[in-house]
Amino acid sequence: RRKDITIQLIMGQNKKSTAIAVGASAIAIGIATYARSAASSLKKRGSRPTGSSTGEPAKEGERKYLIGGNWKCNGTVESANELIGVLNKAGPIPANVEVAIAAPYIHLGLLLTGLRKDIAVCAQDCGANEKMGAYTGEVSAAQLLDFGCTWVIIGHSERREGFQMAGEDDELVAKKVKLALDAGLKVMFAIGEKKEEREAGTTMDVCAKQLEPASKLLDESDWENVAIAYEPVWAIGTGLTATPEMAQETHAGIRQWVSDNVSAKVAKEVRIQYGGSMKGANAEELLAQPDIDGGLIGGASLKADFFNIINGALNSSTREVVDETACAGKK
């Protein structure tokens, strides 16, 4: 009987050893597979199409246009790859224009491995957590940078409003802007008023309220990596668009606010994008305004028309500021 027990113990130990060995082998195979996958991903990133440019670059002291495409919560793997193909074949980008695409998290890898190199990759949001940790569902700014992103959109009106949950208030948005900048990302900082606020004549009051917390948190040097995206909420996805004159008036007001509350230097250099149903048909007229330095494009960024917007800047000179007391207008 003792012999039987001994045999059973030996057999049990052998099974346990075998299980451990199998488990160790599986872990080793998994690590090797991950390493090969990571190496393959890096190789693919290095083989992204180069792209090309046309025209003259922005002159020293001029603001380079920034055209951002916001895909929002759109796209399957198939449709995202198709759109990447369209962008890759769309021809040269004007030398005075910087372009970035903001895709859902699940499609960022497709952009980083397949999109032409002269279009930067942007996330649509980031977490309010400074470090990685127990933040289920969040993606930190540091992780986005590590993954290969250059830009992030923060403060979009849809996130300020919330999706069947509390929206993000001005203080939280400002905190996230600072965290993203400190992590090494560039930020498209979105602000803008609702229809009733526009009709009440409080547009600049709303914009100032949204800008103020960030002006207190950000160092002057931080603004070098910030673009202010002015998006009148009433014009987002509605087909309504502010007239070029209306948009220019608000952009000039924002630039003056920055001059008064941050510095004249930042006001002169910061780019202010317009994001209210800009499309190929109206882009050139909007971009010709002295204080409109680009666009943050929603629906049109999902179509070939996005490149018509990019090319709308080709014949429009970039803008300089007249002097420290007048923060709008061409030199």
N, C-alpha and C positions, 0 to 999 in steps of 0.2 A: 504493500500500500504506500509505504514511504517512497518507493521507487517510482510509483505512478505519479505521486505528488511532485517529485523532483522533475520528472519528464514534463509534466504540465507547466511547471514554473519555467523550465528552459524554453519550452515552446512559446509560452507567453512572452518571455523576454525577447525571443527571436522575432515574433510578430511585431512587438513594440519597436525593436531595432529596425525592422524592415519598414515600418510605417514612418519612422523618423527619417530613414534614408530616402524614402520616396518623397516625403515632404520637403526635405532639403534639396532634392533634385528638382522638384517642382519650383521651389523658390529660385534656385539657380537659373533654371530655364526662363522663369519670369523676368529675372533681372537682366539676363542676356537679351531677351526679346525686347524689353523696355529700352535697353541701351541701343540696340539696333534701330528701334523705332525713333529714338531721340536723334541718333546720328543721321538717319534718313531724313528726319524733319529739318535738321540744320542744313543738310545738303540741299534739300528742296528750297529752303529760304534763300540760299546762296545762288540758286538758279532761276530766281524770279526774272521775268522779262525786264529789260533795262528801261524801256520807254524812250521818249525823245521830247525835245523842246523846240519852240519856234519864237521868233521875235526877239525884242530887246529885254534884258532883265531890268528890274527896278533899279533906278539910279540911287546913289548914296543919299540917304536922308528921306527917301520915299518909302511909303508903306506898300509892301507886297500884298497883292490880293490873297485872300484865303477862302477857298470854296470847300465847304464840308458837305458830304453827303450822309444823311442820316437814314439808314434803312429801317429804323424802328424795329418792331416785332414782325418782320417780314422775311420770307425766303425759306425754301427748302435747300438741301444740299445741292440738288440738281439745278434749281433756278439761280442759286448764288453762284455756282460755277459758270452758268451761262452768262450771267451779268459780268462776271470777272472777264470772261472771254470778250464780251462787247467792249469793255473798258480798255482791255489790252490792245485791241485792234482799232481804237478810235482815233489814232493819229497823235501828233505832237501836242504837248501842253504849252501854252504861252509861258515864256520865261519869267514873266512878272506875276505868275500865279502859283500859289501853293495849293495842293489838293489833298484832301484826306477823306477816307470813307469810314463811317461808324457803323459797324455791323453788330447784330446780336452776338453775345458771347460765343454761342456754338458755331458761328461762322468765322470768327476771328482767325482761326487756324487756316482756313481756306484762303483768306486774304494774304496771310503771312507767308504762304507757300506758293500762291499762284498769281497774285496781283502784281502788275508792273511796279518796279521799284520807285518810280517818281510819283507814286500816290501813297501817302502815309496811311497807316492803319490806326483807327481810333475806336475806343470803346464808348458805349452810350451812357455809362455811369460807373461809379466805383463805390465801394463800401466806405463807411465812416470810421472804420477800424484802422488804426495806425499800423498794427502788426497783424500777422496771421494768428489764427487761434480758433476758439470756440465761437464762431460767427456763422452759423449754418445758413447757407444760401448766399452769402456775401462773397464778393471778389475784391480783394484789396488793390489799392493803387500800385503797391510794390509788385504784386503778382502780375498785373497788367504790363508793367514795365519789363519784368523778367520774361514775359511771354513774347514781347517784341512790339508792343503798342507804343506809339509816339504821343498820341492825343487822347483825351477823354472829354466827353460832354458832361457838364455838371449844371444842374439847375434848370433843366428843360421844363417847360410849363406843365407837361404831362406828368412829370414826377413831382412837381410842386403841388399839383392838384390831387394826385394819388389815384391808385387803381383799387377801388373798393377797400381802401385803407387810408390811414392818415397820410397826407402829403408832406413834403419836405418844406420846412419853414426857412426863412432867410438866413437865420443863424446856422442851421445845419448845412445849408448849401455852402455858406462861406467856409465853414469848417472843412468840408470835403474838398473845396477848391484848394485850401492851404495844404491839406494832407497830400493831395495829388501832386501839387507843385514840389513839396518837400521830397516826395518819392522820386521825382525826376520826370514826371509827365508834363506835357503842355495841356492847357485847359481852354476849352470853348465854354465860357461862362455865360449861360443863357439868362436873359431877363426879358420882361415885357408885360404889357397891360392887357386886361380883358376888355371886351367890347363896351361894357357899361362904364368902365373907367375912362376909356377913350372919349365916350360921349359926355362924360361928366367933366372933361377937361383936366383930368388928374394924371395923365400919362407920365409926365416927368416926376411927379410925386411918387408914383409907383416904382418907377425905375430907380429913383434915388434911394428909396427904402430897401430895394433889393441889393443895391450896390454898397450901401453903407457898412453892413457888417464885414464885408470882404475888405473894404478900405481900411478898416481898423486892424484886421488880422494879417494882411499881406504887407511885406516889406516892399519898398519901392522897386527893388531889383526883381521881385517876384513877377511884376507886371510884364517883364520882357517875354514871359512864357504864357501870357494870357491873351485871349481874344474875347472881346465882349460880343455875344451873339444876341442882338436885339430882335426878338420875335413877338410881334403883336399877336396875342393869343387868338384874337378874333379873325386873323388872317391865316392861321395854320390849318391846312387841309380843307379850307372852306371854299377855296377858289377866289375869295376876296383878297385884294392886295392893296396895301397903302399906295397912293400915288407916289411917284418919285419925289415930289416936293414934300409930301407928308413924311415919308421915310427920312429924307434928308434933314428936315426940321428936328425930328427926334434924335437922329444920330448926332447932329450938331449940339443938341442939348445935353446928350450923354457925354460928349467930349468936353464940353464946358464944365460939366459937373466933375469930371475926373480932374480937370485942371484946377478947379477950386478946392477939391477935397483930397487929392493925391499929390499931383504936381503937374506943372506945365510940360515938363519933359515926358512924363508918362502919357499925358493927353495927346502930345504930338505923335508919339510912337505907337500907341495901342491901336490895334485893328478892331474895327467895329463891323461885324457882319450883319446882313439883313436876312431875316428868315420868316417871310410871310408869303408863301405861295409864289416864290420866284421860280421862273421857268425860262426856257430858251427864248420865248416870244417877248419877255419884258426884261431880261437880264441886262442887256446892253444899256438900256435907258436908266435902270436902277444903279448899275455899277459906274455910270458916268457921273453920279452925284459926288461932290467933293468929300463927303464924310462917310460914304459907304465903301467899305474895304473888302467886300466879299459877300458870301451868303452861306447860310446853313440850310441845306435843301432837304426836304422830306420826300414827298411823293415822286418828284421828278428825278430823284437820285436812283430810282429803281428802273429808269428807262434810258434809252440812248440819248434822250433830250438833255441828260445831265451834262454831256460834253458841249452842247450848244450854250449852256450857261457858262461853262469854263471858258469857252471861246468868246463869250460876250465881253470878257475883260481885255481881249487882245487889242481892241482899238480904243480903249479907254485908258488914259494916263493914270498912273497911281498918284496918290495925293500927298502933298506936303501941307504943313500948317503955315499960315502967313507969319504969325509971330506969337509970342507968349500970351498976348492979351486977346488975340482973335484965334480961336481954336477951330476954325473951319475955313474951307476955301482952298483953292489951288494957288500955288506960288506963282 
